[in-house]
């Protein structure tokens, strides 16, 4: 069913409502990556117009190039997630590097079948090098983890991953409701939740204070979204929509308030550390002014 588009500048919209794209960036996994999937399909015609042996070789090359495209796309997405966070681990698997290797291998097979061994080497080297220059290297080091306890960061990573699963489930569920306004409202709530996730990632000590929000409350929001989507998809109940939006508003306010408190606590900790250091310097006769 078609949905009427609406936003904060549309008739009946709320001009004070924050946008749903705060902090959004253009995705890198776009046309260039999509071309990596489509161009190898040209080999299908070559494969089925050749003899049995050459057909098998062309199909092997096709498989290598499609696998390389998939790894490249996953590598680009992993790098986007890495760059979006102030504290992040390097990807465990260098997907873009493997994509370069497989691209070279696939083009090498094409060169060998169509021309010869020398041409195959040229195709392989050029393919791998150009792929690497086009998409770059995978992140090779952890970011922002100097002086942070390894155990704590692992706990935070697991908690954030679980929270992201709840948010993804909310997105999938609200699509079934078929209401653009509700979907936008859920996206706005998710932005507030991700502010908390980034705050906890920046200071893993905040995990204990935020765990109930990232776990129990977010799981409850997910379950409520699933139930709302099921009811609204069947009956288009205005009461169910009103109750659900009211719940989102309450949750968003609570998550926002908790995030602000976490940031305030971090600032208070810094102030205490500064005062302690100043007192120690004064006791040792060092002037701080």
C-alpha positions in Angstrom: 0.0 0.0 0.0 1.3 3.4 -0.9 2.3 5.7 1.9 2.1 9.5 2.0 5.5 11.0 2.4 5.8 13.4 5.3 8.5 15.1 7.3 9.1 18.0 9.7 8.6 20.6 6.9 5.5 18.9 5.5 2.0 20.1 6.3 1.1 18.8 9.7 4.8 18.0 10.5 6.7 19.0 13.6 9.4 21.6 12.7 11.0 20.9 16.1 11.5 17.2 15.4 15.1 16.2 14.8 15.9 14.7 11.4 16.4 11.0 11.0 19.7 11.4 9.2 21.8 13.1 11.9 25.3 11.8 11.7 24.6 9.9 8.4 27.3 9.6 5.8 27.2 8.6 2.2 27.7 4.8 1.9 30.8 3.7 0.0 29.3 0.4 -1.0 27.6 1.9 -4.0 28.0 1.8 -7.8 31.6 0.8 -7.9 31.0 -2.3 -5.7 27.8 -3.2 -7.7 29.8 -3.1 -10.9 32.0 -5.9 -9.5 28.9 -8.1 -9.4 27.6 -7.3 -12.9 30.7 -7.2 -15.0 31.7 -10.9 -14.4 28.3 -11.9 -15.7 29.6 -11.3 -19.2 31.6 -14.4 -18.8 28.4 -16.5 -18.9 28.1 -15.9 -22.6 31.7 -16.8 -23.2 31.4 -19.9 -21.1 28.4 -21.4 -22.9 29.8 -20.6 -26.3 33.1 -22.4 -25.7 34.0 -26.1 -25.4 33.5 -28.1 -22.2 36.9 -27.5 -20.7 37.0 -23.8 -21.5 33.4 -23.5 -20.2 34.4 -25.0 -16.9 37.4 -22.6 -16.7 35.3 -19.6 -17.4 32.7 -20.6 -14.8 35.6 -21.0 -12.2 36.7 -17.4 -13.1 33.1 -16.2 -12.8 32.8 -17.8 -9.3 36.1 -16.2 -8.2 35.1 -12.8 -9.4 31.7 -12.9 -7.7 33.3 -14.1 -4.5 35.8 -11.2 -4.8 32.9 -8.8 -5.3 31.1 -10.1 -2.2 34.2 -9.9 0.0 34.9 -6.4 -1.3 31.4 -5.2 -0.4 31.7 -6.7 3.1 35.1 -5.2 3.5 33.8 -1.7 2.6 30.9 -2.1 5.0 33.3 -3.2 7.7 35.5 -0.2 7.2 32.5 2.1 7.3 31.6 0.6 10.7 35.2 0.9 11.9 35.4 4.6 10.9 32.0 5.5 12.4 33.3 4.6 15.9 35.9 6.3 18.0 36.8 3.0 19.6 36.9 0.0 17.3 38.8 -3.2 16.6 40.3 -3.9 13.2 38.3 -6.4 11.1 39.3 -9.9 12.0 39.3 -10.9 8.3 41.0 -8.6 5.7 38.1 -8.8 3.2 39.2 -6.2 0.8 42.7 -7.7 0.6 41.2 -11.1 -0.1 38.9 -9.4 -2.7 42.0 -8.1 -4.5 43.6 -11.5 -4.5 40.5 -13.2 -5.8 40.0 -10.5 -8.5 43.5 -11.1 -9.7 43.0 -14.9 -9.6 39.7 -14.6 -11.6 41.2 -12.3 -14.2 44.2 -14.6 -14.4 42.0 -17.6 -15.3 40.3 -15.5 -17.9 43.6 -14.5 -19.4 44.9 -18.0 -19.4 41.8 -19.4 -21.1 41.5 -16.6 -23.7 45.2 -15.9 -24.4 48.0 -17.7 -22.6 50.2 -17.9 -19.5 52.0 -14.6 -20.0 48.7 -12.7 -20.5 47.2 -14.5 -17.5 50.0 -13.2 -15.3 49.5 -9.7 -16.6 45.8 -9.8 -16.1 46.2 -11.2 -12.5 48.7 -8.5 -11.4 46.8 -5.6 -13.0 43.5 -6.8 -11.6 44.8 -7.2 -8.1 46.7 -3.9 -8.1 43.9 -1.9 -9.6 41.4 -3.4 -7.2 43.6 -2.5 -4.3 44.1 1.1 -5.5 40.3 1.5 -6.1 39.1 0.2 -2.7 42.1 0.6 -0.5 43.4 -1.6 2.3 41.5 -2.9 5.3 42.1 -1.2 8.7 45.2 -2.8 10.1 45.1 -1.7 13.7 42.7 -1.1 16.6 41.5 2.4 17.1 41.2 4.4 20.3 42.0 1.5 22.6 45.2 2.8 24.2 45.0 2.3 27.9 41.7 0.6 27.8 41.2 -2.8 29.5 40.9 -5.6 27.0 38.3 -7.5 29.0 36.1 -4.4 29.3 36.3 -3.6 25.6 35.3 -7.2 24.8 32.3 -6.9 27.1 31.3 -3.6 25.5 31.7 -5.1 22.0 29.4 -8.0 22.8 26.8 -5.7 24.4 26.8 -3.3 21.5 26.5 -6.1 19.0 23.5 -7.5 20.9 21.9 -4.0 21.0 22.4 -3.6 17.3 20.6 -6.9 16.7 17.6 -5.5 18.7 17.6 -2.3 16.6 17.8 -4.3 13.3 14.9 -6.5 14.5 12.9 -3.3 15.2 13.6 -2.0 11.7 12.5 -5.3 10.1 9.4 -5.5 12.2 8.2 -1.9 11.6 8.4 -2.4 7.8 5.6 -4.9 8.1 3.4 -2.2 9.6 3.6 -0.3 6.3 3.5 3.2 7.9 6.2 5.6 6.8 5.6 8.0 9.7 6.1 5.2 12.3 9.2 3.9 10.5 10.7 7.4 10.6 9.9 7.6 14.3 11.6 4.3 14.9 14.7 5.6 13.0 14.7 8.7 15.2 14.6 6.5 18.4 17.4 4.4 17.0 19.6 7.4 16.6 19.1 8.3 20.2 20.0 4.7 21.2 23.1 4.7 19.1 24.2 7.9 20.8 24.3 5.8 24.0 26.1 3.0 22.3 28.8 5.3 21.1 29.1 6.9 24.6 29.6 3.4 26.1 32.1 2.5 23.4 34.1 5.7 24.2 34.2 4.8 27.9 33.7 1.1 28.6 33.3 1.9 32.3 29.8 3.2 31.5 28.7 -0.3 30.5 27.5 -1.3 34.0 25.3 1.8 34.3 23.9 1.4 30.8 23.5 -2.4 30.6 19.8 -2.4 31.6 19.1 0.2 28.8 21.1 -1.7 26.2 19.6 -5.0 27.2 16.3 -5.2 29.0 14.8 -1.9 27.8 15.9 -2.3 24.3 14.7 -5.9 24.2 11.3 -4.6 25.4 11.2 -2.0 22.7 11.9 -4.7 20.1 9.2 -6.9 21.4 6.7 -4.0 21.5 7.6 -3.1 17.9 7.0 -6.7 16.8 3.6 -6.8 18.5 2.6 -3.4 17.1 3.6 -4.3 13.6 1.5 -7.5 13.7 -1.5 -5.7 15.1 -1.3 -2.6 12.8 -0.7 -4.7 9.7 -4.0 -6.5 10.3 -6.2 -3.8 11.7 -4.6 -0.4 11.0 -5.6 0.4 14.6 -5.2 4.1 15.4 -5.1 3.4 19.1 -2.3 0.8 18.8 -0.3 3.4 16.7 -0.9 6.1 19.3 0.1 3.8 22.2 3.2 2.7 20.4 4.4 6.2 19.5 3.8 7.2 23.0 6.0 4.4 24.2 8.8 5.4 21.8 8.7 8.9 23.1 9.0 7.8 26.7 11.8 5.4 25.8 13.6 8.1 23.7 13.5 10.5 26.6 14.8 7.9 29.1 17.7 6.9 26.8 18.6 10.5 26.1 18.5 11.4 29.8 20.7 8.4 30.6 23.2 9.3 27.9 23.5 12.8 29.2 24.0 11.5 32.7 26.8 9.2 31.5 28.5 12.1 29.8 28.1 14.2 32.9 29.6 11.4 35.1 32.6 11.2 32.7 33.1 15.0 33.1 32.8 14.7 36.9 35.4 11.9 36.8 37.8 14.1 34.8 37.2 17.0 37.3 38.0 14.8 40.2 41.2 13.5 38.6 42.3 17.0 37.9 41.7 18.2 41.5 43.5 15.1 42.9 46.5 15.9 40.7 46.5 19.5 41.7 46.4 18.7 45.4 49.3 16.3 44.9 51.4 18.8 43.1 50.7 21.4 45.8 51.7 19.0 48.5 55.0 18.4 46.7 55.6 22.2 46.3 54.9 22.5 42.6 53.0 25.5 41.6 49.9 24.8 39.3 49.1 28.4 38.4 
